[in-house]
Amino acid sequence: MIEIGKTLVSELLFEKKFHCDLEACKGGCCVEGDAGAPLEVDEKEYLENNVDKIKPYLRDVGISAIETQGASVIDFEGDTVTPLVNGRECAYTVFGDNGIAQCGIEIAHQAGEISLIKPISCHLFPVRINKVGTYEALNYSKQKICDPACDLGAKKDIKVFRFLKKALIRKFGEEYFEILEEVDRMIHEGKSNR
């Protein structure tokens, strides 16, 4: 782990290659898993206050899940997450004609209805953030459904942290991303000097 400010960053973000391949995975990250998408406190409040602006972009089963469970729920680990439809996909998931899962929150954002792009945990996937004392640890989460993304990332030669540039800047700021670029340069130079 590399310490940057109040974060601990896994070296895998600089080593692994990644680029989403929606044609191959069909947006499986919106469907797979044992709980909904983790939400930050401000995201939970935002969804509660703006869910009526998002509902027109959702499927009936998603709306029903939200009306039954709430705009957010507490999972088995005590974390605030998005509700699920029948224990499966996120309630905010919609499916395009091509069968690819999409985020209804993001669609509402693109339509100018809301300011929230989508939960930051979704924007940062496959990186997960966990609390470690007073630090936030950024870890690469290897998922079988993302094997095509790893293949495409290798083909395009895109490292995980670069693929997540917009999300990392959204979460931590432009200066933070510049530090990540510098760390990557130092790691690369260190390996080439061996």
Secondary structure, 3 states (H helix, E strand, C coil): CEEECCEEECCHHHHCECCCCHHHHCCHHHCCCCCCCECCHHHHHHHHHHHHHHHHHCCHHHHHHHHHHCCCEECCCCCEECCECCCCCECCEEECCCCCEEEHHHHHHHCCCCCCCCCHHHHCCCEEEEEECCEEEEEECCCHHHHHHHHHHHHHCCEHHHHCHHHHHHHHCHHHHHHHHHHHHHHHHHHHCC
